[in-house]
Amino acid sequence: MLSVVIPCYNESLNLPHIVEEFSKCIGDRNDVEVLIVNNGSKDNSKEVLQGILKNDRKKFFKVVEVKENKGYGYGILSGLKEAKGEVMGWTHADLQTDPSDVITAYNKYLELNDPRVFIKGKRKQRKFHAAFFSWGMEILASFILGSYLDDINAQPKIFSREFYNKHLSKNAPHDFSLDLYAHYWAKRFGRIVDFPVFVSERKFGEAKGGGSVRTKVKLIARTFNYIFAFKQKLISDKFH
């Protein structure tokens, strides 16, 4: 069974579309659960979710309420903690990639039949400035950590419960660095297999990970600070 987490912060406009699109791509399958994390939202997300999930046909959806927003990573980890599946993962609420990509990733995981494999998207058709910022982060992170990390923030990410228990259930960062942290350990845990996902414009709600160049610069600066701190911890752990 797959448990996929969708962290949502102030996504009331997007929530009906998230539920509709995931319902379509899951169809009659009974091996998928979708955990929508209401990550400390300050809009009417809670009421919207209560309204659209009344139908019994939506029984594969589960809402995880987080009272206070403590970060993107914290929302994902809160959802993973409630997950029932032996296969786990997360994707974004912005619907900039097709929800069916989650099912594609899960099918690929089942086909490979390897609990040490980590499936992730590789983004296509991105705008130049977005791809450029990502590329810069990847190059510096790869150099500092001594491991090539490609398209770190791409979604979805699918992995085994074994990987979660070993690397994500404790000590994982609570902010946007979670993707970097997971990617780094995935390479050491086993192997990463990616597949193409195509990026479109966000239609509803506002970007949380940095829509403007200024916000992206701040996000990357915080990520670089984490990279250096993470490197120091890796060095410290090596000698203890």
C-alpha positions in Angstrom: 0.0 0.0 0.0 1.2 3.5 -0.8 0.7 6.4 1.6 1.3 9.7 -0.2 1.5 13.0 1.9 0.4 16.4 0.5 1.4 19.3 2.8 -1.0 22.1 2.5 -0.7 25.6 3.9 -3.5 28.1 3.1 -4.5 26.0 0.1 -8.3 26.4 0.4 -8.6 27.4 -3.3 -6.6 24.4 -4.4 -8.0 21.7 -2.1 -11.2 20.9 -4.2 -9.0 20.4 -7.2 -6.4 18.3 -5.3 -9.2 15.9 -4.2 -10.8 15.8 -7.6 -7.6 15.1 -9.5 -6.3 12.5 -7.1 -9.7 10.8 -7.1 -9.5 10.5 -10.9 -6.0 9.0 -11.0 -6.6 6.6 -8.1 -9.9 5.4 -9.5 -10.9 2.0 -8.1 -7.5 1.2 -6.6 -7.6 0.1 -2.9 -3.8 0.2 -2.4 -3.4 4.0 -2.1 -4.1 6.4 0.7 -3.7 10.2 0.4 -2.9 12.1 3.6 -3.7 15.8 3.2 -1.8 17.7 5.9 -3.5 20.9 6.9 -0.2 22.4 8.0 -1.3 25.2 10.4 -3.4 27.0 7.7 -4.9 30.3 8.6 -7.5 30.4 5.9 -10.7 28.2 5.8 -8.9 25.0 4.7 -10.3 23.0 7.6 -13.9 23.8 6.6 -13.3 23.2 2.9 -11.8 19.8 3.7 -14.8 18.9 5.9 -17.1 19.8 3.1 -15.4 18.0 0.2 -14.5 14.8 2.1 -18.0 13.9 3.3 -18.6 11.5 0.4 -17.7 7.8 1.2 -16.1 7.5 -2.2 -13.4 9.7 -0.8 -12.5 7.2 1.9 -8.9 6.9 0.8 -8.3 10.5 1.8 -7.2 11.2 5.4 -6.7 14.7 6.9 -3.9 15.3 9.3 -4.3 18.5 11.3 -1.2 20.4 12.4 -2.2 23.3 14.7 0.9 25.4 14.2 2.9 25.7 11.0 6.4 24.7 11.9 7.7 24.4 8.3 7.1 22.5 5.1 9.2 19.6 6.3 7.4 19.4 9.6 4.1 19.1 7.7 5.4 16.2 5.6 6.9 14.4 8.5 3.6 14.8 10.4 1.8 13.1 7.6 4.4 10.3 7.2 4.0 9.6 11.0 0.3 8.9 10.4 0.9 6.8 7.2 -0.2 3.1 7.1 1.6 2.1 3.9 4.8 0.1 3.5 5.5 2.4 0.6 5.5 6.1 1.4 6.1 9.5 -0.2 5.1 13.0 -0.8 4.2 15.5 -3.4 3.2 19.2 -3.5 -0.3 20.8 -3.3 0.3 23.3 -6.1 -0.7 20.8 -8.9 2.1 22.1 -11.0 2.9 18.5 -11.8 0.2 16.0 -12.6 -1.2 14.0 -9.6 -1.0 10.9 -11.9 2.8 11.2 -11.5 2.4 9.8 -8.0 0.7 6.6 -9.4 3.4 6.4 -12.1 6.1 6.5 -9.5 4.3 3.9 -7.3 3.9 1.6 -10.3 7.6 2.0 -11.1 8.5 1.2 -7.4 6.3 -2.0 -7.6 7.9 -3.0 -10.9 11.4 -2.7 -9.5 10.4 -4.6 -6.3 13.4 -3.2 -4.4 12.9 -1.6 -0.9 16.2 0.3 -1.3 15.1 2.2 -4.4 14.0 5.8 -4.1 11.7 7.1 -6.9 11.6 10.8 -7.8 10.5 13.1 -10.5 12.8 15.0 -12.8 11.3 18.2 -13.9 10.9 19.2 -17.6 9.7 22.3 -19.3 10.7 24.6 -16.4 11.1 28.3 -16.8 14.8 29.4 -17.2 15.1 31.4 -13.9 13.5 28.6 -11.8 15.8 25.9 -13.4 18.8 28.2 -13.0 18.3 28.7 -9.2 17.8 24.9 -8.8 20.9 24.2 -10.8 23.0 26.6 -8.6 21.8 24.9 -5.4 22.4 21.4 -6.8 26.0 22.3 -7.8 27.0 23.8 -4.5 25.2 21.1 -2.4 26.8 18.3 -4.4 30.3 19.9 -4.0 30.0 20.5 -0.2 28.4 17.1 0.6 30.5 15.2 -1.9 27.6 13.5 -3.6 25.9 14.5 -6.9 22.3 15.6 -6.1 20.1 16.2 -9.1 16.8 18.2 -9.2 16.6 18.0 -5.4 13.1 19.6 -5.0 11.4 17.6 -7.8 8.2 15.7 -6.9 6.9 13.2 -6.3 9.2 11.2 -4.0 8.4 7.6 -3.3 10.3 5.2 -0.9 10.0 2.3 1.4 9.0 2.4 5.1 12.4 1.0 5.8 14.0 4.1 4.4 11.6 6.3 6.4 12.4 4.4 9.6 16.1 4.6 9.1 16.5 8.2 7.8 13.4 10.3 8.1 11.6 9.3 11.4 14.3 11.1 13.4 16.6 14.1 12.9 15.1 15.2 9.6 14.8 19.0 9.1 11.5 20.7 9.5 11.9 23.2 6.6 12.5 23.1 2.9 15.8 21.3 3.5 13.9 18.0 3.9 14.1 17.3 0.2 17.9 17.8 0.3 18.2 15.6 3.4 16.1 12.8 1.9 17.9 13.0 -1.4 21.3 12.7 0.2 20.4 9.7 2.3 18.6 8.0 -0.5 21.9 7.8 -2.4 23.6 6.1 0.5 20.6 3.9 1.3 20.3 2.4 -2.1 19.7 4.0 -5.5 17.7 6.8 -6.9 15.5 6.2 -10.0 13.9 9.3 -11.6 11.3 9.7 -14.3 10.2 12.8 -16.3 7.5 15.1 -14.9 6.2 18.1 -16.7 5.8 21.4 -14.9 2.9 23.8 -15.5 1.8 27.1 -14.0 0.1 27.1 -10.6 -3.6 27.9 -11.2 -4.9 28.4 -7.7 -3.4 29.8 -4.5 0.0 31.3 -3.9 3.5 29.8 -4.1 4.9 28.9 -0.7 8.4 28.0 -1.8 9.4 31.2 -3.4 7.5 32.8 -6.3 9.6 35.9 -6.7 13.3 36.0 -7.3 13.8 37.8 -3.9 12.0 35.0 -2.0 13.9 32.3 -3.9 17.2 33.9 -2.9 16.2 33.9 0.7 15.1 30.3 0.5 18.4 29.3 -1.2 20.3 31.2 1.5 18.6 29.3 4.2 19.2 26.0 2.4 22.9 26.8 2.0 23.1 27.5 5.7 21.6 24.1 6.3 24.0 22.4 3.9 27.0 23.7 5.8 25.5 22.7 9.2 24.6 19.3 7.8 28.2 18.8 6.5 29.6 19.7 9.9 27.3 17.1 11.5 28.3 14.4 9.0 32.0 15.1 9.9 31.3 15.1 13.6 29.4 11.8 13.4 32.2 10.2 11.4 34.7 10.8 14.2 32.4 9.7 17.0 
